[in-house]
Amino acid sequence: MSDRLAAGDTAPDFTLTSDTEEQVSLADLRGKKVIVYFYPAAMTPGCTTQACDFSESLDSLRGAGYEVLGVSKDKPAKLAKFRERDALTLTLLSDEDLAVHRAYGAYGTKKLYGKEVEGVIRSTFVIGEDGTVELAQYNVKATGHVAKLRRDLGLD
């Protein structure tokens, strides 16, 4: 299992392909606050709920100075379908080889229906303007997570 990140750690840099086939680099967002969240699979019920919640909050999050990036192991073409199907407005990124998931500790052993399995650990990170992790949350719930995150950030 990958080491988990904590507040004060330097966020691992990455460059990933988006659902629009653009390259998105965390380094290019230096000077902005960034919310990076990892989810298991596009177009599944929990992941759809979470992505829609982030999309619905995107304007207010951007108004507070945050950019939002959703990361999964799905191919860019599947992410494009996800965006279109659910009218998503946030940036979706593809990490097919799971390297970024592992760098953030968002892939490893987890419990699923009482069994230990290897997989994506639903996780959210708030990265400050200087590239430092301000908040690291692992094993988050899909439903209600964005509302809780907004409270944690003092936005509600």
Sequence and secondary structure as in RCSB ss.txt:
>XXXX:A:sequence
MSDRLAAGDTAPDFTLTSDTEEQVSLADLRGKKVIVYFYPAAMTPGCTTQACDFSESLDSLRGAGYEVLGVSKDK
PAKLAKFRERDALTLTLLSDEDLAVHRAYGAYGTKKLYGKEVEGVIRSTFVIGEDGTVELAQYNVKATGHVAKLR
RDLGLD
>XXXX:A:secstr
      TTSB    EEEETTS EEEGGGGTTSEEEEEE S TTSHHHHHHHHHHHHHHHHHHHTTEEEEEEESS 
HHHHHHHHHHHT  SEEEE TT HHHHHTT EEEEEETTEEEEEE  EEEEE TTSBEEEEEES  STTHHHHHH
HHTT  
